[in-house]
Amino acid sequence: MFNPVPANDKRFHWPRQCVWLKLNGSWPLKSTKEFQSEFYTTENYSSFLYILWSWYVILSVGVTIVYQTAFLITNFGDIMMTTENCCTTFMGALNFVRLLHMRLNQNQFRRVIEQFVNNIWINREHHPQVAHECENRMSTFRIMTILLSCLIAMYCLLPLIILFVDVGWNAPEKPFPYKMLFPYDAHNGWRYAFTYVFTSYAGICVVTTLFAEDSIFGFFITYTCGKFRILHQRIDNIISDSIEVTSTRQNDNNVQRIFEKKLNEIAYDHNKLIEFSNRLEHFFNPILLVNFLISSVLICMVGFQLVTGQEMFIGDYVKFIVYISSSLSQLYILCWNGDDLIQHSTETAKHLYGCNWEGTTLNIRNAKKFPKWHRAEEFHLTSIHPTNKEFRQNLQIMILCSQRPVKITALKFSILSLQSFTAILSTSMSYFTLLQTVYNADQEEDHNIN
């Protein structure tokens, strides 16, 4: 497995949810090639088996979606049955695309991971407050993980409860985790047990891929925003830190060179943040587009099941409540992180403009701004040098670049932000209203016929 770690930070660790990406075959391998010609080595043999396993997972999810789609086509006239089946079918389709995308773009994924470790990760010993804030923000993904884990657990266990408590093992038609239509008799003997395990594990792969990939995506964005906060602190102190390392007796040229050096270092790190964000956007934007397209339909159909479902089994009712809660939280957390990245990137221009580039005079009253200086008498009418023309020109260029927000898009069709979240909810409500109107018309027509 490809598992780089920072050389100077032994406390580095990936989110625990990433274990599922490794178990599902989505995590990149060390080599840039899928396997080398020397099959006799243990490492190459293991890599080959791992690739086969990843394709098996993709195949199992694809086959399960085909079974669900067959049932959907067969019962397309029944609105309640169709909406219930679409909930699981569309979620399966979303994560089938995710699995396939990560399998076919292993090199891209590897480069994103490598650049994150080298340029983005925040060492807690160097920046304890920012690192602690980033760790706390990741707790939202743990909540989403719990909700989705409960959801797949109910889908896998509730049919077994119905089987042993209600219908019995000898029933001609036994329950499955999802509504499916099979090309063979899957309700008898060992075929039922095999099919149940096969489709249940496919569902587990679907859900675990969903929260694992969203967790690592949020992990990348959270620490990128943390890196922006550190950059802002450095910008705010660029003049004061430069003066601290110089003597007031040094000539203006030496001081200006230090100003320019500090600004160039900040510009270099700023470009690294933009480069990583662009790479992140390039890798994840196809997945986000599919997520946006399917989420509005999913939220609509789950809400429709909750509102119009009559005489629903209490377990199914709880299942749909958890379903809509997890869908909304998953979508909100993604949009919230994308919006946070936009805010942090655009704030850079404000910090650059307010970095005391125009020069000022330091006296005893504002000496507390510089805690590294110990003797207050040193600050009597200490003048901060105004920056030169070259510094100001570079600063203007950086301000212009910072005014363009760093953002993650859904394949350029939509921006990952809170505005996108509200737009998706609005679209879901429109779909829900249309679906409920059709359903009420069908109910009224059936009532008039009877």
SULUR-V232841 format. One record per residue. N is the residue number from 0. PHI is phi as a letter, one per 20 degrees, with the letter a starting at -180 (NA if undefined). D_CENTER is the distance of its C-alpha to the mean C-alpha in Angstrom with 2 decimals. Layout:
N|PHI|D_CENTER ; N|PHI|D_CENTER
//
This chain:
0|NA|21.16 ; 1|e|19.76 ; 2|b|19.15 ; 3|f|20.02 ; 4|c|20.60 ; 5|f|21.93 ; 6|f|25.72 ; 7|d|26.42 ; 8|b|23.96 ; 9|f|24.63 ; 10|e|22.25 ; 11|f|19.13 ; 12|b|16.92 ; 13|e|13.57 ; 14|g|11.73 ; 15|f|14.02 ; 16|f|11.63 ; 17|f|11.75 ; 18|g|15.33 ; 19|f|14.56 ; 20|f|13.21 ; 21|f|16.58 ; 22|f|18.49 ; 23|e|17.28 ; 24|n|18.27 ; 25|e|15.03 ; 26|f|15.22 ; 27|f|17.37 ; 28|e|20.97 ; 29|f|23.00 ; 30|f|25.18 ; 31|f|24.36 ; 32|d|26.36 ; 33|f|25.65 ; 34|a|28.94 ; 35|e|32.12 ; 36|f|35.66 ; 37|e|36.77 ; 38|f|35.87 ; 39|f|38.12 ; 40|f|35.84 ; 41|f|33.82 ; 42|f|30.59 ; 43|f|30.91 ; 44|f|31.88 ; 45|f|28.86 ; 46|f|26.56 ; 47|f|28.39 ; 48|f|28.03 ; 49|f|24.31 ; 50|f|23.94 ; 51|f|26.23 ; 52|f|24.22 ; 53|f|20.98 ; 54|f|23.04 ; 55|f|24.56 ; 56|f|21.25 ; 57|f|20.49 ; 58|f|24.10 ; 59|f|24.12 ; 60|f|21.21 ; 61|f|23.00 ; 62|f|26.32 ; 63|f|25.11 ; 64|f|23.77 ; 65|f|27.23 ; 66|f|28.97 ; 67|f|27.02 ; 68|f|27.69 ; 69|f|31.35 ; 70|f|31.60 ; 71|f|29.94 ; 72|f|32.49 ; 73|f|35.35 ; 74|d|34.66 ; 75|f|33.48 ; 76|f|36.27 ; 77|e|35.20 ; 78|f|32.63 ; 79|f|31.72 ; 80|f|31.39 ; 81|f|29.46 ; 82|f|26.82 ; 83|f|26.44 ; 84|f|26.06 ; 85|f|23.61 ; 86|g|21.09 ; 87|f|20.79 ; 88|f|21.59 ; 89|f|18.90 ; 90|f|16.15 ; 91|f|17.73 ; 92|f|17.88 ; 93|g|14.20 ; 94|e|13.33 ; 95|f|16.49 ; 96|f|15.21 ; 97|f|12.01 ; 98|f|14.47 ; 99|f|16.90 ; 100|f|14.74 ; 101|f|13.68 ; 102|f|17.32 ; 103|e|18.80 ; 104|c|16.78 ; 105|f|17.23 ; 106|f|18.84 ; 107|f|16.09 ; 108|f|13.54 ; 109|f|16.32 ; 110|f|16.93 ; 111|f|13.43 ; 112|f|13.78 ; 113|f|17.34 ; 114|f|16.92 ; 115|f|14.41 ; 116|f|17.06 ; 117|e|19.88 ; 118|c|18.92 ; 119|d|15.99 ; 120|g|16.34 ; 121|d|18.43 ; 122|f|21.46 ; 123|f|22.31 ; 124|f|26.00 ; 125|e|25.86 ; 126|c|23.65 ; 127|f|23.68 ; 128|f|22.86 ; 129|f|19.73 ; 130|f|18.48 ; 131|f|19.31 ; 132|f|17.46 ; 133|f|14.20 ; 134|f|14.89 ; 135|f|15.66 ; 136|f|12.51 ; 137|f|10.60 ; 138|f|13.00 ; 139|f|11.14 ; 140|f|8.71 ; 141|f|12.11 ; 142|f|13.53 ; 143|f|11.12 ; 144|f|11.95 ; 145|f|15.57 ; 146|f|15.68 ; 147|f|14.43 ; 148|f|16.74 ; 149|f|19.54 ; 150|f|19.02 ; 151|f|19.48 ; 152|f|22.25 ; 153|f|24.10 ; 154|f|23.88 ; 155|e|25.33 ; 156|e|27.90 ; 157|g|29.27 ; 158|f|31.05 ; 159|f|32.74 ; 160|f|33.98 ; 161|f|35.33 ; 162|f|36.88 ; 163|e|38.84 ; 164|e|39.61 ; 165|d|40.32 ; 166|f|40.91 ; 167|n|42.06 ; 168|f|41.73 ; 169|e|44.56 ; 170|f|43.07 ; 171|f|43.23 ; 172|c|39.67 ; 173|d|37.13 ; 174|f|33.66 ; 175|c|30.46 ; 176|g|26.85 ; 177|c|26.40 ; 178|f|28.99 ; 179|b|30.07 ; 180|c|33.17 ; 181|d|34.37 ; 182|e|36.89 ; 183|b|38.74 ; 184|f|39.98 ; 185|d|37.04 ; 186|d|38.66 ; 187|c|41.29 ; 188|l|41.62 ; 189|f|39.36 ; 190|f|37.65 ; 191|f|36.13 ; 192|f|34.86 ; 193|f|33.47 ; 194|f|31.77 ; 195|f|30.33 ; 196|f|28.85 ; 197|f|27.63 ; 198|f|25.82 ; 199|f|24.52 ; 200|f|22.93 ; 201|f|21.41 ; 202|f|19.82 ; 203|f|18.63 ; 204|f|17.01 ; 205|f|15.32 ; 206|f|13.89 ; 207|f|13.07 ; 208|f|11.21 ; 209|f|9.12 ; 210|f|8.22 ; 211|f|8.44 ; 212|f|6.15 ; 213|f|3.24 ; 214|f|5.19 ; 215|f|5.90 ; 216|f|3.28 ; 217|f|4.00 ; 218|f|7.20 ; 219|f|7.91 ; 220|f|7.75 ; 221|g|9.56 ; 222|f|12.15 ; 223|f|12.60 ; 224|f|13.55 ; 225|f|15.71 ; 226|f|17.31 ; 227|f|18.17 ; 228|f|19.86 ; 229|f|21.86 ; 230|f|22.80 ; 231|f|24.05 ; 232|f|26.17 ; 233|f|27.70 ; 234|f|28.51 ; 235|f|30.18 ; 236|d|32.33 ; 237|f|33.10 ; 238|f|36.71 ; 239|f|37.48 ; 240|f|36.09 ; 241|f|38.15 ; 242|f|41.24 ; 243|f|40.81 ; 244|e|41.20 ; 245|d|44.15 ; 246|e|47.66 ; 247|f|49.02 ; 248|e|51.92 ; 249|f|49.92 ; 250|f|50.51 ; 251|f|48.16 ; 252|f|47.21 ; 253|f|45.82 ; 254|f|43.77 ; 255|f|42.40 ; 256|f|41.44 ; 257|f|39.41 ; 258|g|37.72 ; 259|f|36.86 ; 260|f|35.63 ; 261|f|33.23 ; 262|f|31.93 ; 263|f|31.52 ; 264|f|29.49 ; 265|f|27.17 ; 266|f|27.00 ; 267|f|26.15 ; 268|f|23.23 ; 269|f|22.06 ; 270|f|22.22 ; 271|f|20.18 ; 272|f|17.32 ; 273|f|17.70 ; 274|f|18.01 ; 275|f|14.84 ; 276|f|12.87 ; 277|f|14.79 ; 278|f|14.11 ; 279|f|10.34 ; 280|f|10.98 ; 281|f|13.55 ; 282|f|11.65 ; 283|e|8.64 ; 284|f|10.85 ; 285|f|12.80 ; 286|f|10.11 ; 287|f|9.03 ; 288|f|12.81 ; 289|f|13.53 ; 290|f|11.00 ; 291|f|12.79 ; 292|f|16.12 ; 293|e|15.99 ; 294|f|14.47 ; 295|f|17.54 ; 296|f|19.86 ; 297|f|18.41 ; 298|f|18.66 ; 299|f|22.10 ; 300|f|23.41 ; 301|f|22.36 ; 302|f|23.90 ; 303|f|26.92 ; 304|f|27.41 ; 305|f|27.40 ; 306|e|29.81 ; 307|d|32.22 ; 308|f|32.17 ; 309|d|35.69 ; 310|l|36.95 ; 311|f|33.52 ; 312|g|33.43 ; 313|g|32.06 ; 314|f|29.60 ; 315|f|28.23 ; 316|f|28.08 ; 317|f|26.04 ; 318|f|23.77 ; 319|f|23.07 ; 320|f|22.55 ; 321|f|19.86 ; 322|f|18.42 ; 323|f|18.28 ; 324|f|17.06 ; 325|f|14.04 ; 326|f|13.37 ; 327|f|13.84 ; 328|f|11.83 ; 329|f|8.70 ; 330|f|9.36 ; 331|f|10.54 ; 332|f|7.86 ; 333|f|5.52 ; 334|f|8.99 ; 335|f|10.12 ; 336|f|7.94 ; 337|f|8.92 ; 338|f|12.35 ; 339|f|12.60 ; 340|f|12.26 ; 341|f|14.95 ; 342|f|17.12 ; 343|f|17.17 ; 344|f|17.99 ; 345|f|20.75 ; 346|f|22.26 ; 347|g|23.23 ; 348|f|26.13 ; 349|f|27.55 ; 350|f|27.63 ; 351|f|29.27 ; 352|f|31.90 ; 353|e|32.67 ; 354|e|33.17 ; 355|m|37.02 ; 356|f|37.68 ; 357|e|40.84 ; 358|n|42.43 ; 359|b|43.81 ; 360|d|46.25 ; 361|d|45.35 ; 362|c|47.75 ; 363|f|48.05 ; 364|f|46.20 ; 365|d|42.84 ; 366|f|43.31 ; 367|f|40.94 ; 368|f|38.04 ; 369|c|38.68 ; 370|f|38.70 ; 371|f|39.38 ; 372|e|42.79 ; 373|d|45.29 ; 374|d|48.56 ; 375|f|48.56 ; 376|f|51.80 ; 377|f|50.04 ; 378|d|48.30 ; 379|f|51.37 ; 380|l|50.89 ; 381|f|48.58 ; 382|e|47.58 ; 383|e|44.13 ; 384|f|44.77 ; 385|f|43.55 ; 386|f|41.31 ; 387|e|42.96 ; 388|f|42.46 ; 389|f|40.30 ; 390|f|37.85 ; 391|f|37.67 ; 392|f|37.16 ; 393|f|34.22 ; 394|f|32.85 ; 395|f|33.26 ; 396|f|31.38 ; 397|f|28.43 ; 398|f|28.53 ; 399|f|28.58 ; 400|f|25.56 ; 401|f|23.64 ; 402|f|24.49 ; 403|e|22.25 ; 404|f|18.73 ; 405|e|15.89 ; 406|b|13.34 ; 407|d|10.62 ; 408|d|12.31 ; 409|e|12.33 ; 410|l|15.03 ; 411|m|16.99 ; 412|e|17.73 ; 413|b|15.59 ; 414|e|13.80 ; 415|f|10.48 ; 416|b|12.45 ; 417|f|14.23 ; 418|f|16.96 ; 419|f|14.94 ; 420|f|14.15 ; 421|f|17.91 ; 422|f|18.82 ; 423|f|17.05 ; 424|f|18.82 ; 425|f|21.99 ; 426|f|21.79 ; 427|f|21.30 ; 428|f|24.35 ; 429|f|26.32 ; 430|f|25.68 ; 431|f|26.57 ; 432|f|29.77 ; 433|f|30.80 ; 434|f|30.21 ; 435|f|32.14 ; 436|f|34.93 ; 437|f|35.35 ; 438|f|35.35 ; 439|f|37.93 ; 440|f|40.08 ; 441|f|40.13 ; 442|f|41.04 ; 443|f|43.81 ; 444|f|45.14 ; 445|f|45.29 ; 446|f|47.06 ; 447|f|49.61 ; 448|f|50.35 ; 449|f|50.97
//
